[in-house]
Amino acid sequence: MSNPFVQIVEPLDPKQPLKKFFNLSKLEDARYARLPFSIRILLEAAIRNCDEFLVKKGDVENILNWKVMQHKNVEVPFKPARVILQDFTGVPAVVDFAAMRDAVKKLGGDPEKINPICPADLVIDHSIQVDFNRQSDSLQKNQDLEFERNKERFEFLKWGSQAFKNLRIIPPGSGIIHQVNLEYLARVVMDQDGYYYPDSVVGTDSHTTMIDGLGVLGWGVGGIEAEAVMLGQPISMVLPEVVGYKLVGNPEPLVTSTDIVLTITKHLRQVGVVGKFVEFFGPGVAQLSIADRATIANMCPEYGATAAFFPVDDISIGYLIQTGRNKEKVMCAKRYLEAVGMLRDFKNSSQDPDFTQVRNYSLDLHTVVPCCSGPKRPQDKVAVSDMKKDFETCLGAKQGFKGFQIAPDRHNSIIKLNFEGRDFELAHGSVVIAAITSCTNTSNPSVMLGAGLLAKKAVEAGLTVKPYIKTSLSPGSGVVTYYLRESGVMRYLSQLGFDVVGYGCMTCIGNSGPLPESVVEAITQGDLVAVGVLSGNRNFEGRVHPNTRANYLASPPLVIAYAIAGTVRIDFEKEPLGINASGKKIFLKDIWPTRSEIQAVERQFVIPGMFKEVYEKIETVNKAWNSLDAPSDKLYTWNPKSTYIKSPPFFDGLTLALQTPKTIEDAYVLLSFGDSVTTDHISPAGNIARNSPAARYLTSRGLTPREFNSYGSRRGNDAVMARGTFANIRLVNKFIDKQGPQTIHFPSGEILDVFDAAERYKQAGHPLIVLAGKEYGAGSSRDWAAKGPFLLGVKAVLAESYERIHRSNLVGMGVIPLQYLPGEDAGTLGLTGRERYTIIIPEKLKPQMNVQIKLDTGKTFNAIMRFDTDVELTYFHNGGILNYMIRKMAS
């Protein structure tokens, strides 16, 4: 059927009649001008894609009537302009696409129908680790090791880039996905198939929201959902509330964008914006660069919102030109945005739209102070002036997000350390990792040049960093190295140990590499709360490194400052960073660069030519990638000997006919959790422990521990990933009296590794469920946090609340997300987890309906079945979203 809104289509330029756009101003509906700018993008996509099948006229009306319908829990479809993937989540997506081709062929369909319909970019940035640092050739050594470990995966991805249409691969060594998106991939306005329309994107990484800082609406989705979008399906989403967050004032000269985002993160976490859009407005926005806005938008998952949107303004347009985009196309984009009412002037309050809520949701930038966040969560902001006191309080506090429960008589324990022939001392609070890492900050020239200028002043003042501290610099793109080198600060960073070690996420995602053995021995001997300081966005327990129990997020200059100090137990206002060879005390204030100093260097050295030179050769510059051989077949030839790439069992036994959902009978509880169990706890991540089920599997395949690599690198092998599910060493299972990846196998009473217990249950034909508290599945958007439990035999999760993306991923795998009724939880219901659970699944299902749960004790209660939309129910009836797509393509 033709689009019912075709009457508002017109050329943007009468001289180019074939270049058209849907002119939303011609809707002649007063409601449009009052919509939040983020909702206008949803509306435009619905109008442009309206076919009365996937997108209906009623959907358009619901979005246009947002002011009323936002409170009605109404479902709307959204077709993003693009999909973006990183290699950890991208490899399993390409594996699934390859397996889907096999499945479609088995069902009698054309396997070559399985192709991305929506343009997709896959950036390889998650594979490189900090194995080498503090050496001039660290970068090359780490990249060589990356290819040695991941050659098979990279060959597979190269096959995918050739076998599938509409899939572009950005090779390793190019940068971090979100920074490459910001500096290169993002269009702001799409010019495709004869139409102009707003750029928008979903990505298989929760920090896809970083692009919101440029005015491109984007957020993270599960890998499973992203695959459906790639296959042309719209995202089905509940029309979101939009919280207006007003920025006013100017930041103080010593404050960085990192300080601003950590302040906002704490505030919005307290406010509660989970599942909502946040849209920034007010005159303070005009004081922020695009890099500053991107830093704020990047940490959107940490404050829990779906998106953190900064509408396009003249600063956005200027950024596109600064980063080397085609000026003529940029000006055309500006004309389009003006025509459809999507170009913002933040100083003009008459443009402020209607928001869901604005009261008390504001920040005076003048009130922000230098700060960090930690020691275990990104929302736990600590002013730098309070860091020493706060850490020492955490030492003795009860075990928890702000406590380590160290006995008072051990707070000042000192452990001797000999490193490279020199004697040192380690104590609680000693910094052992200092990493300038993550797109959150490395995309921002002001904080990176600030770090470089601080390093210069530190070196000139005679300060050094202790050699046992693992220092590293992993820029988000080659542009960063370019301007650090050209501005003359790179050599000072290197002198303090912050050499470039790779272009990728590295320490921020746990690819921090090993610590020196003598450091690990000292930490273990003293049971020390050692510290990692990083310019990242996540510091959940066990994520950064197994031996750093405390981890603080900080701006790049502060990372260097704490590295020089060697401890977080320092009051920078009263205590010196160090004493130079002349005996002079050097304080942080003596070497901290001013905002005007940084801006002067940025104006001189961050120029369009750098971006053009780096990005015009991004797909061809990596010689190791260019030399990889990849098969040319359209169907992938699976290698049964491979321990990296394996055909998954998700589609085994799949038929064209739907199976009727069945009641889950007499399920055992595999694990019982409290609050805030993250995808870092659930999904396999980091190094593969030598005593783990995954290690035993790899050993049985003839591999040595040196060859294990990380879980992330083996996401294309379900046998490894199933064994690594719930394998986090910091896992707290209520059935076990200590942290660790174990549970009780109730039929035998034995304590087993989680995978081994699940296998026993599976062999006996027993279904499984998981019990959890609030915010189950918080953290990164990891599809294996849903795929892994599915493979373990988990049929349902019963929790108090869910993180948005993880709930969506559970639905996508056919795992039922159940939620306690308001006011109820395991405690109020008297659940121990040792019962057996029968979950009654009625024949006729509807979104968010209550279902009955019966226990073998005779107790009965109800829970909400969190299928939130009719589309999600359709996926469930098919056994998951990919099964639905296979049946659709095969028939």
N, C-alpha and C positions, 0 to 999 in steps of 0.2 A: 504494500500500500504506500502511496506517496505521502510525503510529510505534510501534515495539516497546517503547518506554519510557513509553507512555501511563500506566502504572500509578503512576508517581511524580509525576504532575501533580496539583496541588492549589491551592486559592485561597490567596493570601497573607493575606487578611483574610476570615474566614468571613462577614462582613457584605457582602462584595463577591464573590459566587461566580463572576462572569464574568471576574474579574481573576486569572489563574492563573500558575503558574510550575512549572518542572521542579525538584523538590526533590532536589537531588543527595545530600543527607544520607541519603535513603531508599534509596540504592543499597546501603547496608549493606555497604560494601566498605572495609576498613581502608586500602587503597592511596590512597583519595581524600584523606584527611587529611594524607598525606605528600607530595602533589603540590605543586610550586611553584604559587604563586597564578596566574601567567601561564598555566600548563598547564591549570589548572582552567577558565579561560575557553575554551580550545580544546575541552575536554571537554564543557562545557555546550552549546556551539554544535553539536558533533557529535551529542549526544543529542537536542537540540531539532529538528535538521534531518534526523534519521535516517529515510531512506525506502527503504533497501535498494537504492538505485539510485545517486544521487550520493554519498550518505553511507550506509555500511553498518555493521551491528552490529560487524563485525570492526574497523572504524576506531575505534569507541568503545572496544573492548577494547585496541587498540594504544595509545590515548592514556591510558587508565586504567592500563595496564601500562608507563607512561612510563619508570620506573626501569630497566627491562630494555630496552625497545624503542628508547630514545633512541640507543643505540649500533648499531642494526641498519639504519640508513639507510632506515627504513620511511616510506612516503608516507602522509600523512593529508590529508583535505579540511578546509577551513575556510571557513565562510560568515560574513564580517564583517557587522556590523549596518548599517554605513554606508560610503559612499565620499565622499572629499573631493578636490577638484581646484582647482588655481590656473589662471589664464587662459593662461599659456604652454603648459601641458600640457593644459589643458581645451579650448582652441580646436581643436587637432587631434583630440581625442576627439569633440567635437560634429561636426566635419567628417566623421570616420569614421562616426559614427552616421547623418549625412545621406546619405553615400555608400552605407552599408549598406542604407538604405531603398531607394535606387535599385536596388541589386543584387538585393535580395529581389524587388522588383517585376519586374525583367527575368527572374528565374528562375521567375516565376509565383506567387510568394507574396504575402502581405498585408504591405505595407511598414509599416503601423502597429503590427505586432507588435514592431518595433524601438523599444523604450522602456526606460529604466532600470527594472528590477524592484526592485533594491536602492536605497534612498533615496540621492540624490547632491546634494551642495552644491558649487557652483563659486564661489570667491572671487576676484574680479578684483583682483590686487595686484601683478602683475609688469610692468605697462605703463608706470608713471610713472617719469620720470627726473629727476635733479637738474640741470635746465637752468638754473634760477635759484636763487641762495642769497644769504644775507646781506641780504635785502630783506624788508620787512614784508609785501609782497604776493607773496613767492616761492611760497607754497602755491597761491594762485589761478592764478598764471602757469603753474606746472608742471601743474596740473590742466587748464587750458585747452589747453595743448600736448598733453597726454595724449589728450584727446578729439579734437583736430584730427588727430593722427597715427592714432588707432585707431578713428575713428568707424565705419568699415566693419566692423571686427572686433566692435565693441560691438553694432552692429545685428544682426550674425549671431548673437551670443550671446543677445541679447534674443529673436530668432526662436526659438532653441533652447529658451529657458525657457518659451515659449508652445507650441511644437510638441510637446515631449516631456513626458510625464507623469513625475512623481517627480524632477524636476530643478529645484533652486532656485538662482538666481543672486544672489550678494551683490555689489552694484554697486561700481564703483571709488570710491576715497575712503573706504572703510569700515575698512580696516586690512589686516593681514597674515594670511594664511590660518590659520597655526597659533595665532596669538594670538586670532583670532576664534573658532577652534575651542575653545580653552581657556576663554575668557571667556563664550562664548555658545552654540555649537553642541553641545558635548559634553553628554551626558545622564548619564553614569556608569552609570545603569541605564535601559534602554529600557522603555517602556510602549507596546506596539504590537500590534495585532491580538489583543487580549485576553490578552497574555502579558507578564510581566516577564522580562527577561534582561539580561546584562551588555552595556553599550555596548562596541563595538569598531569599528575603522575601518581601512581602507587608503586611502592617498592617493597622488596622482601627484606627490609631492614627497618626497624622502628624509627630510626633517625632520618628516614626519608623526609620528615617534616622540616629538615634544614632548608629545603628549597622554598618553603613558605616565606622565608625572609626576603626573597626576591619577588614575591607576588605570584609565584606558581603554586597553586593549591596542590598539596601532596601529603601523603601520610603512609605509614607502614601497614602492610597487610601480611597475612600468612602466605607462605610459599604456595600453599594449595589454592588459596583464593587468587593469587597473582597468576597462576597457571590458567585459571578459568578466564580471567581478563585477557590474557594473551590469546586465548581461543575465541575472543569476541563477545564474551558474556559481560553484562554490566555487573558492577558491584551492587548488591542489594543492601541498603543501609537505612537505618532509622534516621529520619530527618532530624539533624542535630540542633540542640540549643546552641546559641552563639553568645559567649560571654565577652562583653567589651572590656578591654583592659587599657586604661588611660595612662599614658606616660606624659609627664610634665617635667620642666626644669632641665638643668644641664648637669652632667656628671662632674664630680670634683676632679681636679687635675691628676690625682694619683690613682684614680679608680679605673679599672679595666672592664671590658665587656664581659669577661668571665665573672667578675664580682656582681655585675648587673644580673646576669642570667641565674647565678646561684641564689641571689636575693629573690628574684621572681619565682624560681622553682620552689623555694620554701613557702612563699606567700600563697601561690596557687595550689600547692599540695594541701595547705591548711584550709583554703577556701573550698576545694573539692570541685574539680572540673573534669572528672573521668567521663569519657564518652561524649564530651562537648567540644565544639570549636572555640578557640580563643582568638579574637581579632583585636589587634592593637590599633589604638587611635590616640589623638591628642598631639599637641605641639612638640612634646618630647621626642616623638618618633622622628621628626625632621632633624633632630640632633644626632641621630644614629646613622652610621654608615651601613651599607648593605651587609658588610662582613659582621658588624655588630648585630644587626637584625637576624642574620643567619645563625649566629651563635645562640641567640635567644630561642629561635625556632628549633634549632637542633635538639635542645634539651626538653622539647615538648613531651616526650614519653616519660621523662622524669617527673614532670608535674601532672601527668596523667591525662592530658587532653588528647583528642584525636588529631587536631591540627592547631597550629599557632601562626595565624596568618597576618602578614603585613601587605596590604594592598599596594599595587604598583604606583609609584610616584615619580617625580623627575629625578630623584636620586637613583632609583632603580634603572631608569633609562640611561643615566650617566654611567652606571656600573657596567651595563652591557657594552657601551662604547669603550670604557676603560679596559675591559677584558678582551678586547679585540674582535667583538662581533661586527658584522657588516653594518656600517652606519646607515646605509639606505634602507636595509631591512628593519633596523631599529626604529627609524623614523616612521616607517610604515606601521610598525607595531604600535607606536604611540598614537598615530591617527586612528587606528582601529579601537584602541582602548578609550580614546576620547569619544568616539562615535557611539560606543555602547555603554558609556557611563561607568567605566571601570578604572579611570585614572584618578588617583587620589591626591588631594592637597591637604596634608595633615594640619596645616595652620588655619584652614578654613573650617570652622566648626559647623557651618551650615551643611557641609557634606556628611557629617556624622550620621550614620544610619540608626535604625532602631536595633537595640540589642536585647537579648533575653534578660541580662542582668548587667548593671554597671555600678551599682552602689557599693562603695568601699573597695572596688576593684581598680586600684590605681597605684601608681608609684611615682614619687618625686625623685627623679634621678639624682638630685643634689644630696639626698639622704643616704645613698648607697656608700658602704664602706668596704675596704679590701677584706676579702673573706675566702674561706675554703669550705668544703663540705665533706663530712665524714663522721666517724671512721668507717661506716659500713653502708651508708645510703646517700644518694646524691641530694636528697631533700634536707639533710641535716646540716644546715649552714652554721658555720662558726666564724665569727669575726676574727681576723688575724690577731688582733690585740688580745683575744681570749683563748687562742689556741693552746698555749701552755697549760693554763688552768683547766680547760675543757678536757684535754687529753689525760691529765692526771686524775681528774674526776672519773673519767671513763675507765681508767685502770682498775679502780676498786669497786666500781658499780656492778650490780648484778648482771650476769651474762645476758646480753641482748643487743639491740641496735646501737646503744650508747654505753655498753659495758663489757668488760673482759673478766671481771671477778678474780682479779689478782690479789692475793693476800697482802695486807698492808706492810708486813715485814719484808716483802719481796719487791716493793715498788722501786727501790733504788738499787736493785741487783746490778752488778757489773760483771761482764764476762770478757775475759781476755781473748784477743783475736790476733793471730799472726797472719799477715797477708803480704805475699811477695817479699818476705824477709823483714818486714816492719811490724812493730807491735801497735795494736789499737785496742780500743775498748768498745763493746756494744752494751746497750742498756735498753730498757723499755723506751720506746719512742725514737730509737735510732732509725735514721733513714737508710734503707738499703737499695731502694729503687727510686730513681728520679727520671721521669720520662716526659719529654715534650712530645705529645702524641695526639692523635684523634683529630678528625675534621672539625670537631667543635671549636677548636682554637687555631689549628694550623691553617685554616682558611682565612684567618683574620690577620692582615699585615700589621695592624697596630700592636697586637700582643706579641707577634713573632719578632717584629723589629724592636719592640720593647724589651724582649728577652735578650736579643742580640746586643742592644745598647747597654743593658745591665751587665751582661757578660764582659763587654769591653771595659766598663768602669771597674768591675771586680778584678779583672786581670791586671789592669793598670794600678789598682790599689794593693796588689800583691796577694789577693785571696786565691785559694785553691779548693778543689773538691777531693775528699778522701778517696783513695784509689779503689777501695772495696765497694763503693757505692756504684750500682749499675745504672749509669747514665746513658741516655739515648735521645736522639732526635729523629722522628719519623714524619717527615712532611707529607701533607695531603696531596701535593702535586709538585712537579718539577719547577713550577713558577716560584715557589717558596725558596727553594735552593738558589734559584736565579737571583732574586732580589736580596737575599741574605749575603750572597757572594759579592754582588755588585756594590752593595752598600758598605762592604768592608768589615762586617761583623762576624762572618762565618768563622774566621780564624780564631776569634776570641771564644766563640762557643766550643770549638774543637779543643782549645787549651783547657777548658773546664770539663772536658769529657763528653760534650754533647755533639759528637760527630753524627752525620747522617748515616743511619743504619738500614734504611729501607724506605720505600714508598708504599705504605699500607697502614692498616689499623694497629697492628702490632700490640704494644702493651695494653692499649685500651680494651682489647677483646681477650686478653689473657695470653697473647703470644709474646710474653715477656722473656721467654727463654730461661735457661738455668741461672741460678745465682752461684757464685763461687762456693765450692764445697766447704771451705773453712768458715764462711759466713753462715751457711746452713747449719753446720755443726755447732757454732756458737749460739745461734737462735734456739736450736733444739735443746742444747745443754742447759740453757738458762730459762727455757720456756718463755722466751721473750716475745713481747708484742712489738715486733719489728714493723716498720712503716714503709709504704710505697706512696710517693707523691707524684701525681700525673695530671696532665692537662686534658683529661678525658671527660666522659659523660657518665660513666658507670663505675661504681666502687663496691658492688655487692661482695659479701664475704666469699672468699675462695675464688674470685674471678681474676684478679690481677696476677696473683702468684700464691701458691699454697703456703709459703713461709711469711707472707706479709698479712698479719691478722688485721692491721689497721691500714686503711688506704684513704687518702685525701685527694679530692679534686681541687685543682688550683690553676691559676693563670700561668702561662709559660714563664713570666718573670719570677713568680713565687716558687715555681718548681726549682729554678736555679738557686733562689735564695735559700730554700730548705736544704738543697743539696750541699751548698757551701756550709751551712750551719751544721749539717750532719744529724740533726734531730728536730723534732717538732716541739720539744720541750724548751722553747726559747721565746722570750718576750722581746720582739724586735725593737720595741721602743726603749727598752731599758738595757738590753744585753747586746753586745756586739756580735756581728756575723763571724768575725774572726779577728785575729791580730796578725798584722803583716810582719815581714822580716825586720822592720825597723821598730817593732814593738808598739805600733800605733793601733788603737782599737778602731775597727771599721764597722760602722752601723749601716743597716739597710737604707736608711734615709740618705746616706752619703753617696750611694750608687744608683738609687732609683731614678730612672729617666722621667722627665716631665712629658705631659701630653704634647706640648708644643715642639719639643725635641723630636718626638716620634713622628708627629705629623709632617715636620719638615723633611725628614728622611723618606717618609712614605711618598710624599709628593714628587720627590726627585727620582726615586728608584722603582716605584711600582707603576709601570707604564704599559700601554697596549701592546707594544712590540714584543714584550716578554711572553704574553699569553699567546700571541699568534705563533711565535717561534716554537713554543713548547707543544701546542695543541695541533698544529698542522701536520705533525709527524707522529702523533700519539699512537696510531694503530700500526705503525711500521718500524718504530725506533728500536724495539726489543729484538735483538739478533737471535737470542736463544728461542724466542717464540717463533720467529720466522723460519727457523730451521726444523721445527717440529713436523714430523710426518703424521698425517691423519687420514684414515680411510675415507673413500669417496662414496660408499654405499648409502642409500637412503634409509635402509634399515640397519641398525647397529648390530655388529657381530659381537655378542657378549663373550668375554674370555672367562671360562670357568675357573682359571687359575688366579684371576685378578682378586686382590684384596682391597681395591679402591672402588671399582665400578662393578656393580652386580645388578642383574635384573630383579626388581623388587617383587614381592609376592602379593602386592595389593590387588592385582587383577586376576589372580588364579581362580579358575572356576567361574569367572564372570559369564553370565548369559544375557541375552537380550531381554528376557522376562524379568520383571521386578519380583523381589522376594517380600513377603508380608513381614513387617517388623514383629518380633516376638518378645514376650515378657522375659525379663532377665530373672532367672530363678536361682535362689540359694547361692548368691555370689559371696565370695569371701572378700574381705578388705585387704588389699595388698599393702597399703601404706596409710597411715593416719597423720595428718599434718596440722600445724597451727596456722597462723596468719603469715602473709607475705612470702609464700613459697614462690620463688621466681623461676623463669625458664632456665636460668643458670643452674638451679637445683635439679630441674627435670631433664633438660636436654643434655646430651653428651657434649662436653666442651672442654677445651684445654688439653693437657697431656693425658695419655693413657697410662694409668697406674699399673705397675708391673704385677700386682696381685689381683687384678680385676678380671671379671669374666671376659672382657674384650681382649685383654692381654693373653689370657689362656687360649682364646680362639685364634689370635694371630700367631701365637707360638705353635699351635697345632698345624698352622699353614706354613710353617718353616721359617718364620720371621724371628729376628733377634730384637731385644728391647730397643736397640739403636734405630731399628727400622719401623718402629710402631707409628711414628709421626703423631699428629694430634687427632682428636675426634673430628674437629672441623674439616680436616683434610680428607676424612673417610666418610663424609656424609653421603657419598654415592654408593655405600655398601650397607644394606640394611642389617646384615648379620653383626657387623661391628656396632652399629648405632643402637640396635635393640639391646645389646649387652651393655652399652654405655648409658642407657636411660636410667635416671635416678642413681647415677654413680658418683655424684658429687660428694667429696669427703666431708663437706659441712652440712650434709643433709640431716635434718632433725626429724626423726620418725618417732611418734609417741610410743610406739611399741618397744623401742630400744632405749636404754638409759644413757646412751652416749651418741655423739655425732658420728655419722658414717653411713655408707650406702648399703645398709642391711635391713632385714625385716624378719618377722616370725612367720614360718610356714605352719599355720595353725593345726592342720591335720596331724603333723608329726611333732609339733612343738619346737622344731629346730630353728635356730637363728642362721639364716642364709643370706648370701648376696641377693639383692632384689631380683636380678635376672634369673638366678637359679631357683628361687622360690616361685617365680612366675612360670617357669618351665614345668615345675612339678605340678602346679595347679592345672596348667594346660594339658599335660599328659593324662591327668585324671578327669579332664572334661569339666573343670570348675571355672565358671566365669568370675571376673574380678571387678572390683570398684576401688576408687580412691576417695578418702575423706579429707577435707581441707577447710581452712578458715577463710579469712578475708583476703582479697586481692590475689587469688590463686592465678599463677601464670604471669605475674608482673615481670617486666624486663623486656629483653630483646624479642623480636618477632621470629621465633624459631619454630619452623614447621615440624622438626623432629621432636619437639616437646609434645606434639600430638601424635605424630607417626609412631614414636617409640612406645608410648603406652598402648596404642592400638595393637602393635605387634606383640606386646607382652600379654595381651588378652584382656586389657581393661575395657569394659563395656560402658562404664559411666563414671563420672566424677560428681561427688556431692560436696558443694562448697558454699560458704556464706556469700562470696562475691567473686567475680572473675575480672581479669584484665581483658580488655576488648579484643585484641588480636588473638590471644590464646583461646578464648571461647570460640571465636570464628574458626580457628584451626581445628579444634575438637569436632565442631560440626562438620567441617570439611572431610574429616576422617571417619565420620559415622559414630564417633564416641558421644554419648549423651551428656551434655552439661546440665546437671541438676543443681538447684539452688534452694537452700532452706527458706521457709516462709519468713516474712519479717518478724523479728523478735525471737526467732528460734535459731538454735545452733546445736552442735553435738552435746555441749554441756547442758543446755536447758532440756534437751530430749533424753539425756542420760545415756548417750551412745558411747560405748567403749571401743568400738571397731572390731571386737572379737565376735560379734554377732554375724549371722548370715542374712543377706538382704535379698528380698524378692521385689523387683520394681515392675509394677503393673503397667504395661504399654497397651493402651486401648487401640482398637482398630481405627477409629477416627481421631486424628490428631489436629490440633490447632495451635497457633503460636502462643507461647508462654502459658500453656495450660498447666493445671495442677495434676500430678499423678500420685498414686498411692504407693507407699513403700511398706512392706511387711517384713518383720524380723522373725527369726526362728525362736525368739523369746516370747512371741505372741504380741509384741508391741506393733502398733500401726501409726504411721504419720504421713503427711503429704509434703511434697516438694514441688517447686516450679520447674518445669521442663524448659530450659532456656534455648529453645528454637524460637528466635525472635521474629521471624518473617515466614511467609508462605514459601519463599524460595528455599530457605534453610530446611523446611520440612521436605521439600522436593529432593534436596540433596540427601537427607536422612533416608528417605524411602528407597533411594538408589544405592545406599551404602556408602555415600560420600560424593563429593563434588566431581572427582575425576571419573568415577564410575558413570555418573550422569553424562559427562561430556563424551565418554567412549560410546555409550549407547546412542547418544544423539548423532555422533559422527558415523557410527556403523550403520545406522538405520536411514 
